[in-house]
Amino acid sequence: MDNDRYNLFVYGSLRDPNILKSVCGYSFSLKKNPRGPQVLHAELAILPGYQKVSPDNVYYYATPQQGGRIEGFLIYGLPASAVEEVDAYEGKFYDRGTVTVNTASGSVESLAYLGSLESLARKFGDRWHVNLIHELWLRKRITNFFKSRTRPGEKSHDAEVERRARRELLGTTERDLVISHLGSDVVSDFYLENELDRPFPTIRHLFDDDEARPYLPNYVALVIKQIILNQFEHKLHSRYRYDLEQLGPSRRFYTRSISLLIALRMINANPQTVDLILGRGLETMPLDGNYDLLDYVKYAIRAADSMFDSRVGRSELFKIHNNCQPGLTPLGAEVELSNLGFKAISEKNGEKDSVFDNFQYFSDFGLDIMTWKLGGYIDDHSGDSDPDGKRGFLELAPGRLSRLGDLSKPATNDPWILNQLIKETTKFYPIGPHSLHISLQLRKRQIGKQKVLRPGFVKCLLALGGDPQRLMSGKMWISRMGHDEIKQYRPDEELVFARTSKRKYHRKNDFMVDHLHTFAPTYVQQYKFIRLNSRANFEPLILALKGLQISCNPADYLTIAQLEGSQNLRNIYAELKDWANAPTPINRNVCREFLQAVQHGLMNEGHHKPVHKLHYIDWALSATDVQLRLFNKQLAENTRR
């Protein structure tokens, strides 16, 4: 019987050679020629399409997960008698199956003990779906804190609403606690209470402020609308968590992207109802000093409870499932909003934002806390992280987990979902759209090998996203460059078209990470030239940027150091500025080469093969080609006039 030999993939307790030996009498070594007949050869391996879960916080179980991967060891040549011993050790919560694992020498077929979904569901209920035992435990303790500190012992509906309202006003604190302590076996009650026992935002000081008073109704309406969004997202995230995780690529991505998208779509689809709720809130709770921020948050929570329809949420989930187009490249976006446009941060700006006074009172109303799910903060382009009293753009970046931007996760790997997030976020806020940044994660082999993008390709991208406009005089120009929005003069002039930056998406003790090498920061290329337009479809542009990044590996464009070190780049920059102020048609050969580069990248995204369906790639290329042809046609018509 022992003539039959099997490969075995291990990912839990059996990764310890001593434990394997105690179970079946055989040990293993990573050396190619292990000593002794009872020591088998093993090597590092990865099981794709699965995740490790631990609902009992003791044993690991491998369960199916789209985009997931489990690291472990592949043990070669385990005798059949030893496999029987391992069968008895693993028990009824595992099913022995045959899987294909990836090793340094290629794909290998192997046995593996996978979590028995039926047994896990029967034993642990819903907890087996996701590896969230620490998060659920920590959030339960946070819930208990609010119960004990907010009208303790009272079980009325109003008391529960007040607890939820207070929790909203400490949203970033709870987020930071969860991020910082996932995986910690001990978080003391003293520490937890010390972090949560903070003063809540109040707006009473603004009632006597003559400068602030005209803006208060607009801010209160924004608070109510934001809390409704937060509550919708919370209900969706809690109710459909397993379904959402099946749609999402992996835990390395922002887990709230799809639930946020559904919440935004549900609210944006009912503008009359939302406007009625906002108006009634201001009528029933006038800004006369008798109500504080907590009262408006409580009102918004009650409104969200009455508006939310789980059937609509399920329908939206189904629509997203049928429309999503996942790829391999992690994607992110930053949406900048301002009623003043490019004048929002101009020191010489004499105009005033009559709606929000350019967000001066954003943090007074706790909106820096309430917008955390969308990564909201006020950006004045100064680099100062203090939110108080800032004037600037409202910047929203789903996946940003800290205000300083040092901790963030990609929003998605799906161009369609990212475009929908951009569109619905822009539609949700009653603020003018200004600019858009698209981020794409670099592959390891791209880092340090980036090349400056061809000037013709830069022109194509500006034609696609740089906001070509016709001036009153009749001439065309690229407004993002013409308004000096992507040019900086500190200390010298440079073009902020694209920049590479580092991002971290895990705290040091994140329990979802098994090895230290995954703590290393990732690198993203962020394209900053794009005009945000509420009517635009950015999906073809996102795909174009992805294709270019894979095929051309573009570098920063253009930094002070690059311009100082190259006369050729200085000449190109001068030519590009002249072209942006009076653009001429882009040569059709350049457009053709641009489209070929995009196509080459998209057709090789999945290790020399396409990831997206071919008809989707063809649609994106056709849409991009049409847009470039229309741009050239407009310029040609302008020349004939």
C-alpha positions in Angstrom: 0.0 0.0 0.0 2.9 2.4 0.8 4.0 2.0 -2.8 1.4 4.6 -3.5 2.8 8.1 -3.0 1.0 11.4 -2.9 1.9 15.1 -2.9 0.3 17.0 0.0 -0.2 20.8 0.3 -0.2 22.0 3.9 -1.1 25.5 5.1 -2.0 25.3 8.8 -0.5 23.4 11.8 1.1 20.8 9.5 3.5 23.4 8.2 5.5 22.5 11.4 7.6 19.4 10.5 7.5 18.2 14.1 3.7 18.3 14.2 3.5 16.3 10.9 5.9 13.8 12.3 3.8 13.3 15.4 0.7 12.8 13.3 2.0 10.3 10.6 5.6 9.5 11.4 7.0 11.6 8.5 8.8 15.0 8.7 9.9 17.2 5.8 12.7 19.5 4.8 13.1 22.3 2.2 16.5 20.8 1.3 16.6 19.0 -2.0 18.3 15.9 -0.5 16.8 15.4 3.0 18.5 13.0 5.3 16.7 9.9 6.4 13.8 7.8 4.9 11.3 9.5 7.2 12.2 13.0 6.0 10.5 14.1 2.8 11.4 16.9 0.4 9.1 20.0 0.4 9.0 23.4 -1.2 7.2 26.6 -0.9 3.9 26.7 -2.8 0.8 28.8 -3.4 -2.8 27.6 -3.6 -4.8 30.1 -5.8 -8.5 30.7 -5.5 -8.7 30.1 -1.8 -8.5 32.0 1.5 -7.7 30.9 5.0 -10.4 31.5 7.6 -10.3 30.8 11.3 -13.8 31.1 12.8 -12.8 29.3 16.0 -9.5 31.3 16.3 -7.7 28.0 16.6 -7.5 26.2 13.3 -7.2 27.4 9.7 -9.6 26.3 7.0 -9.2 26.8 3.2 -12.4 28.1 1.6 -13.0 29.3 -2.0 -12.3 33.0 -2.6 -12.1 34.7 -6.0 -8.6 36.2 -6.3 -7.5 34.6 -3.0 -4.2 32.8 -2.4 -2.8 30.7 0.4 0.9 30.2 1.0 2.1 26.9 2.4 4.4 23.9 1.7 4.1 21.2 -0.9 5.3 17.9 0.5 6.4 15.3 -2.1 5.9 11.6 -1.9 3.8 11.1 1.3 2.9 7.3 1.6 -0.7 6.3 1.5 -0.5 5.0 5.1 0.6 8.4 6.2 -2.3 10.0 4.3 -4.7 7.9 6.3 -3.1 9.1 9.5 -3.5 12.7 8.4 -7.2 11.9 7.5 -7.8 11.0 11.1 -6.0 14.0 12.4 -7.8 16.6 10.3 -11.3 15.5 11.3 -14.8 16.1 10.1 -14.4 19.9 9.3 -12.1 19.1 6.4 -12.6 17.5 3.0 -9.6 15.9 1.3 -9.5 17.1 -2.3 -7.2 17.4 -5.2 -5.9 20.9 -6.1 -3.3 22.5 -8.4 -0.7 24.5 -6.6 2.0 26.9 -8.0 5.6 26.3 -7.2 8.9 27.7 -8.4 9.2 24.8 -10.8 5.6 25.1 -12.1 2.1 23.9 -11.4 1.8 20.6 -9.4 -1.3 18.5 -8.6 -1.6 17.8 -4.9 -3.9 16.6 -2.2 -5.1 19.3 0.2 -7.4 19.4 3.2 -10.0 22.0 2.5 -12.6 23.4 4.8 -15.9 21.4 4.6 -18.4 24.2 3.8 -21.4 22.2 5.0 -19.7 21.3 8.3 -18.4 24.8 8.9 -21.8 26.4 8.3 -23.4 23.9 10.7 -20.8 24.5 13.4 -20.0 28.2 13.1 -23.0 29.8 11.3 -22.0 32.8 9.2 -18.6 33.2 10.9 -16.9 30.7 8.6 -17.6 32.9 5.6 -14.9 35.5 6.4 -11.9 35.6 8.6 -13.3 38.3 10.9 -13.3 36.8 14.3 -11.0 39.6 15.7 -13.0 42.4 13.9 -16.4 41.1 15.1 -15.1 40.7 18.6 -13.6 44.2 18.6 -16.7 45.9 17.1 -18.9 44.1 19.7 -16.8 45.6 22.5 -17.1 49.0 20.9 -20.9 48.5 20.7 -20.9 47.7 24.4 -18.9 50.9 25.2 -21.6 53.0 23.6 -24.4 51.1 25.4 -22.7 51.7 28.7 -21.9 55.4 28.1 -25.0 56.6 26.2 -28.2 56.5 28.4 -27.0 53.3 30.0 -29.7 50.6 30.6 -32.3 52.4 28.5 -33.8 50.2 25.8 -36.0 52.8 24.0 -35.7 53.3 20.2 -34.5 56.9 20.8 -31.7 55.7 23.1 -30.5 53.2 20.4 -30.6 55.9 17.7 -28.5 58.2 19.9 -25.9 55.4 20.4 -25.7 55.0 16.7 -25.4 58.7 16.2 -22.6 59.0 18.7 -20.9 56.1 16.9 -21.1 58.0 13.7 -19.5 61.0 15.3 -16.5 58.8 16.3 -16.4 57.0 13.0 -12.7 57.5 12.3 -11.8 56.5 15.8 -13.5 53.2 15.5 -12.0 52.7 12.0 -8.5 53.4 13.4 -9.0 51.0 16.3 -10.1 48.2 14.0 -7.2 48.9 11.5 -4.6 49.1 14.3 -5.7 46.2 16.4 -7.0 43.5 14.0 -5.1 40.4 15.1 -4.2 41.6 18.6 -5.1 39.0 21.1 -5.5 41.6 23.8 -6.9 45.1 23.7 -7.4 46.3 27.2 -10.7 47.9 28.3 -8.7 50.9 29.6 -7.1 51.5 26.2 -10.4 51.0 24.4 -12.3 53.4 26.6 -9.5 55.9 26.5 -9.6 56.0 22.7 -13.4 56.2 22.5 -14.0 58.5 25.4 -13.5 61.7 23.3 -15.6 64.9 23.0 -18.1 64.9 20.2 -18.2 67.7 17.6 -20.6 70.5 18.4 -21.8 73.4 16.2 -23.2 75.7 19.0 -20.2 78.1 18.6 -21.2 78.8 15.0 -24.7 80.1 15.8 -23.3 83.4 17.0 -20.8 83.6 14.2 -22.1 86.2 11.7 -19.7 85.0 9.0 -20.7 81.3 9.4 -24.5 81.8 9.8 -25.3 82.0 6.0 -23.7 78.7 5.3 -25.1 76.7 8.2 -28.3 75.3 6.4 -26.1 74.0 3.6 -23.7 72.3 6.0 -26.6 70.7 8.0 -28.1 69.4 4.7 -24.8 67.9 3.7 -24.4 66.3 7.2 -27.9 64.7 6.9 -27.2 63.4 3.4 -23.8 62.0 4.4 -25.2 60.2 7.4 -27.9 58.6 5.3 -25.2 57.4 2.9 -23.2 56.0 5.9 -26.2 54.2 7.3 -27.1 52.7 3.9 -23.6 51.5 3.4 -23.5 50.0 6.9 -26.7 48.1 6.4 -25.5 46.7 3.0 -22.0 45.9 4.4 -23.5 44.0 7.3 -26.4 42.3 5.5 -24.6 41.2 2.3 -21.0 40.9 3.6 -20.4 37.4 2.1 -21.9 38.3 -1.3 -19.8 41.5 -1.4 -16.7 39.6 -0.5 -17.4 37.2 -3.4 -17.6 40.1 -5.8 -14.5 41.8 -4.4 -11.0 40.7 -5.6 -9.3 40.1 -2.2 -8.7 41.6 1.3 -5.9 43.7 -0.1 -8.5 45.9 -1.7 -10.9 48.3 0.0 -13.7 46.1 1.2 -16.4 48.8 1.2 -16.1 49.9 -2.5 -19.0 47.9 -3.8 -21.3 48.5 -0.7 -20.5 52.2 -1.1 -21.3 52.1 -4.8 -24.7 50.4 -4.1 -25.5 52.9 -1.4 -24.7 55.8 -3.7 -26.8 54.4 -6.5 -29.8 53.9 -4.1 -29.6 57.5 -2.8 -28.9 59.1 -6.2 -31.9 57.3 -7.7 -34.3 59.1 -5.3 -33.3 62.8 -5.4 -36.9 64.0 -4.7 -37.2 61.9 -1.6 -33.7 63.0 -0.3 -34.6 66.7 -1.0 -37.8 66.3 1.0 -36.0 64.7 3.9 -33.4 67.5 3.9 -36.0 70.2 3.8 -38.1 68.7 6.5 -35.1 68.3 8.7 -34.3 72.0 8.6 -38.0 72.9 9.1 -38.5 70.7 12.1 -35.1 71.6 13.7 -34.4 75.2 12.8 -30.9 76.6 13.3 -31.9 78.7 16.4 -29.4 77.3 18.9 -31.8 74.7 20.4 -30.4 71.8 18.4 -26.8 70.5 18.1 -25.0 68.4 15.6 -26.0 65.2 17.4 -29.7 66.0 16.9 -29.3 66.3 13.1 -27.3 63.0 13.0 -30.1 61.3 14.9 -32.7 62.7 12.5 -30.6 61.4 9.5 -30.4 57.9 11.0 -34.2 57.7 11.4 -34.6 58.9 7.8 -32.1 56.3 6.6 -34.1 53.6 8.5 -37.3 54.6 6.8 -35.7 55.0 3.3 -33.7 51.8 3.1 -35.2 48.9 1.1 -33.2 45.7 1.2 -34.9 44.5 -2.0 -33.4 47.5 -3.9 -30.0 46.7 -2.3 -30.2 43.1 -3.5 -31.3 44.2 -7.0 -28.3 46.6 -7.2 -26.0 43.9 -6.0 -27.3 41.7 -8.8 -26.8 44.5 -11.4 -23.2 45.0 -10.3 -22.6 41.3 -10.5 -23.8 41.2 -14.1 -21.8 44.3 -15.2 -18.5 44.0 -13.5 -15.3 43.6 -15.5 -12.5 42.6 -13.1 -8.9 42.7 -14.2 -5.6 42.1 -12.5 -4.3 45.7 -12.0 -5.3 47.4 -8.7 -7.0 50.7 -9.4 -7.9 53.8 -7.3 -9.3 57.3 -7.8 -9.3 60.7 -6.1 -12.2 63.0 -6.9 -11.8 66.7 -6.3 -14.9 68.9 -5.9 -15.1 72.7 -5.7 -17.7 75.3 -6.5 -14.8 77.7 -7.4 -12.9 75.3 -9.6 -9.2 76.0 -10.1 -9.6 79.3 -8.1 -10.3 77.3 -4.9 -6.7 77.6 -3.7 -5.6 80.8 -5.5 -4.2 83.3 -3.0 -5.4 86.1 -5.2 -8.9 84.7 -5.5 -11.5 87.4 -4.8 -14.5 85.1 -5.3 -16.3 83.3 -2.6 -18.1 80.0 -2.5 -21.6 81.1 -1.6 -22.7 77.6 -0.7 -19.9 76.3 1.6 -17.4 79.2 1.9 -14.9 76.8 0.3 -15.3 74.2 3.1 -14.0 76.4 5.9 -16.4 74.8 8.4 -16.0 71.2 7.1 -14.4 69.9 10.3 -16.6 72.0 12.6 -19.5 69.9 11.4 -17.5 66.7 11.8 -17.6 66.0 8.1 -13.9 65.1 8.2 -15.1 62.2 10.4 -18.4 61.4 8.6 -16.8 61.1 5.1 -14.2 58.6 6.2 -15.7 55.8 4.2 -15.0 57.8 1.0 -11.7 59.0 2.3 -12.9 62.6 2.4 -10.8 65.6 3.5 -10.1 69.2 2.5 -7.0 69.6 0.3 -5.5 73.1 0.0 -2.4 71.7 -1.8 -0.2 72.9 1.0 0.7 69.5 2.4 -0.7 70.5 5.8 -2.6 67.6 7.4 -4.5 69.7 10.0 -8.1 69.8 8.8 -9.4 72.7 11.0 -10.4 75.8 9.1 -9.0 74.7 5.8 -10.2 76.2 2.5 -9.7 74.2 -0.6 -11.0 71.2 -2.6 -13.2 68.5 -1.1 -11.2 65.4 -2.1 -12.7 61.9 -1.9 -10.7 58.8 -2.3 -12.4 55.4 -1.6 -9.7 53.2 0.1 -7.8 56.0 1.8 -7.6 54.7 5.4 -5.8 57.6 7.0 -5.9 61.4 6.5 -2.2 61.6 5.8 -2.5 59.1 2.9 0.2 56.8 4.2 -2.3 54.0 4.6 -4.6 53.1 1.8 -5.9 50.2 -0.3 -6.8 50.1 -3.9 -10.5 50.7 -4.5 -11.0 47.9 -7.0 -9.4 46.0 -9.9 -12.5 46.6 -12.1 -12.6 49.6 -14.5 -16.4 49.5 -14.7 -16.7 49.7 -10.9 -14.2 52.5 -10.6 -16.0 54.5 -13.2 -19.3 54.0 -11.5 -17.8 55.1 -8.1 -16.4 58.2 -9.7 -19.8 59.0 -11.4 -22.0 58.3 -8.4 -19.7 60.1 -6.0 -19.7 63.2 -8.2 -23.5 63.0 -8.5 -24.0 62.6 -4.7 -22.3 65.8 -3.5 -24.0 69.2 -4.3 -20.6 70.6 -5.2 -19.1 71.3 -8.6 -16.7 68.7 -10.1 -13.2 69.9 -10.6 -10.5 67.2 -11.2 -9.8 63.5 -11.1 -6.7 61.5 -10.3 -6.5 57.8 -11.4 -4.0 55.5 -9.7 -2.7 52.2 -11.0 -0.5 49.9 -9.0 2.9 49.1 -10.5 4.1 45.6 -10.9 7.4 44.7 -9.2 9.3 44.3 -12.4 8.2 47.8 -13.5 9.7 49.7 -10.5 12.9 51.4 -11.3 12.6 50.7 -15.1 10.1 53.4 -16.0 10.6 55.5 -19.1 9.4 59.0 -20.0 6.2 58.8 -22.1 6.3 59.9 -25.7 5.1 63.5 -26.2 2.6 62.3 -28.8 1.1 59.9 -26.3 0.9 62.7 -23.7 -1.1 64.7 -26.3 -3.5 61.8 -26.8 -4.1 61.6 -23.1 -4.7 65.3 -22.8 -7.1 65.1 -25.7 -9.0 62.3 -23.9 -9.0 63.7 -20.3 -7.4 67.2 -20.2 -10.7 69.0 -20.9 -10.3 70.4 -24.5 -12.5 73.5 -24.6 -13.5 76.2 -27.0 -12.9 79.7 -25.7 -15.1 82.8 -26.3 -12.7 83.8 -29.1 -13.5 80.5 -30.8 -10.1 78.9 -30.4 -9.5 75.6 -28.7 -7.2 74.9 -25.7 -6.5 72.3 -23.1 -8.0 73.9 -20.0 -6.2 71.7 -17.4 -2.9 73.1 -18.7 -4.2 76.5 -19.7 -5.5 77.3 -16.2 -2.1 76.2 -14.8 -4.0 73.5 -12.8 -1.3 70.8 -13.5 1.6 73.2 -13.5 3.5 74.0 -10.3 6.0 76.8 -9.6 7.4 75.7 -6.2 10.4 76.2 -6.4 10.6 76.0 -10.2 8.1 75.2 -12.9 7.1 71.6 -13.5 4.2 69.7 -15.0 2.3 67.5 -12.5 0.9 65.2 -15.2 1.8 61.8 -13.5 3.6 60.9 -10.4 4.9 57.6 -8.8 4.3 57.3 -5.0 4.5 54.7 -2.3 1.4 53.3 -0.5 1.0 51.0 2.5 -2.2 49.0 3.0 -1.4 47.0 6.1 -0.5 47.8 9.7 2.3 45.8 11.1 0.1 43.5 13.0 -2.6 42.9 10.5 -3.8 39.4 11.0 -4.6 38.8 7.4 -1.0 38.9 6.5 1.2 35.9 7.0 4.6 37.0 6.1 6.7 40.2 6.6 7.4 40.7 2.9 3.8 41.7 2.4 4.3 44.7 4.7 6.5 46.3 2.1 4.9 49.4 0.5 3.4 49.2 -3.0 4.1 51.7 -5.7 1.4 53.4 -7.7 1.4 55.6 -10.8 -1.1 58.4 -10.3 -2.3 60.4 -13.3 -3.3 63.9 -12.3 -4.2 65.5 -15.6 -7.9 64.5 -15.8 -10.8 67.0 -15.7 -13.7 65.7 -13.6 -16.9 66.0 -15.6 -20.3 64.7 -14.2 -21.4 63.6 -17.7 -18.2 61.9 -18.8 -17.6 58.1 -19.1 -14.1 57.5 -17.7 -14.1 53.8 -18.3 -12.3 53.9 -21.7 -9.7 56.3 -20.3 -9.1 54.0 -17.3 -8.5 51.1 -19.7 -6.3 53.2 -21.9 -4.1 54.2 -18.9 -3.9 50.6 -17.8 -2.9 49.4 -21.3 -0.3 52.1 -21.5 1.1 51.4 -18.1 1.6 47.7 -18.9 3.1 48.2 -22.4 5.1 51.5 -21.9 5.8 51.6 -18.1 5.6 55.4 -18.1 7.7 57.4 -15.5 6.9 60.7 -13.7 6.0 63.5 -16.1 7.6 66.1 -15.7 9.5 66.8 -12.5 11.9 69.6 -11.8 14.7 67.1 -11.7 13.8 65.7 -15.1 13.6 69.2 -16.6 16.9 70.3 -15.1 18.7 67.2 -16.3 17.6 67.2 -19.9 17.5 69.9 -22.5 15.4 67.6 -24.7 12.7 67.4 -22.0 12.8 71.2 -21.6 12.2 71.5 -25.3 9.4 69.0 -25.3 7.8 70.7 -22.4 7.9 74.1 -24.1 6.4 72.6 -27.2 3.7 70.8 -25.2 2.7 74.1 -23.5 2.4 75.9 -26.8 0.3 73.0 -28.2 -2.0 73.0 -25.1 -2.7 76.7 -25.6 -3.4 76.4 -29.4 -3.7 72.6 -30.1 -3.3 71.2 -33.6 -4.7 67.8 -34.8 -2.7 64.9 -33.5 -1.0 62.9 -36.3 -3.1 59.8 -37.2 0.0 57.7 -37.1 0.6 58.8 -33.5 -3.0 58.0 -32.6 -2.7 54.6 -34.3 0.5 53.8 -32.3 -1.1 55.1 -29.1 -4.0 52.7 -29.7 -1.7 49.8 -30.5 0.3 50.4 -27.3 -3.0 50.3 -25.3 -4.1 47.2 -27.1 -0.7 45.5 -26.5 -0.9 46.2 -22.7 -4.5 45.0 -22.4 -3.8 41.8 -24.3 -0.8 41.0 -22.0 -2.3 42.0 -18.6 -2.5 38.4 -17.5 1.0 37.2 -18.1 1.1 37.4 -21.9 -2.7 36.9 -22.3 -5.7 39.2 -21.8 -7.7 39.2 -18.6 -10.7 41.1 -19.9 -13.0 39.6 -22.5 -12.0 40.5 -26.0 -15.2 42.3 -26.9 -14.7 44.6 -23.8 -11.1 45.4 -24.9 -12.4 46.1 -28.5 -15.1 48.4 -27.1 -12.6 50.4 -25.1 -10.3 50.8 -28.1 -13.1 51.8 -30.3 -14.4 54.4 -27.8 -10.9 55.8 -27.4 -10.4 56.0 -31.2 -13.7 57.8 -31.7 -12.8 60.4 -29.0 -9.4 61.1 -30.6 -11.0 61.4 -34.1 -13.6 63.8 -32.7 -10.9 65.9 -31.1 -9.0 66.1 -34.4 -12.2 66.9 -36.3 -13.0 69.8 -33.9 -9.6 71.3 -34.4 -9.8 70.9 -38.2 -13.2 72.7 -38.2 -11.8 75.4 -36.0 -8.9 75.9 -38.5 -11.3 76.3 -41.4 -13.3 79.0 -39.7 
